[in-house]
Amino acid sequence: MAFSKGYRVYHKLDPLPFSVIVEARNREECLMFESGAVAVLSSAEKDTIKNTYSKVMDAYGLLGVLRLNLGE
């Protein structure tokens, strides 16, 4: 069974702040991580800003811990 690299990671170094976009192969939306925030970008929003980012890598999966402060 062959696995495909289902994620593509882009980053923007300049101008600050540093930000990362993660695309999933089977979804139109993507995630943008910037300044301690996570945002879901629509396909149109992604297409508007994607040309300012550089591709970092393709990946099989993502690992991490997301901590949210919900004001509790």
N, C-alpha and C positions, 0 to 999 in steps of 0.2 A: 504494500500500500504506500503510495507516494503522497507526501504532503506538499502543498504549495505554500509559498510565502504569501500569506494573506494580508499582511500589513506593510505599509510604506510610511517611513518616518522622514519628515522634513524639518529643518531648523532655520532660524534667522538670527544672525549674529549682530549685525549692525543695521539700523541704529538700535540702541538699547530700547526697551528691555528684551532680553533673550526670550524667544518663544519657540514652541515645537508644535507641529501639526502631525496628527496620526490619522492615516486613511486606512479603512478596512476595505478589502477587495469587494465584498458583497453588500456594501452600504453606500448610499449617496452622500450622507452626512459624514463629517469628520470631527475629531476632537482637536481643540487648540488649548495648549497649556501655556499660560503667560502670567507673570507677576502674582503667583500664588492662586490663580483662578483657573477654572476649567470651563470652556464654552463649547457648545455644540454648534458647528457651522453648517449652514445649508449648502447645497451644491453650488448655488449662485455666489454665496459669500466666499466659499473656498476658491472658486475660479477667479474671483476678483483679486485675492491677495496671494495666491499660490506662486505667482511669478516673482515675488520678493523673497521666496524661501529656496533653500538648496536641499537636494535630496541627501539624506544621511545613509539610509540603508533600507533594504527589504527585510522583513522578519517573519518568522513562523508564528510568533506569539509575543505577548507583552506580560511582564510581571511588575508588580508594584503594590504600594499601599497608599490608598487615598484617604486622607483624614479631612473631614468636613466639620466646621463649627456651625451648628444650626441655631446658635443663640440660646441654647438651653442652659 
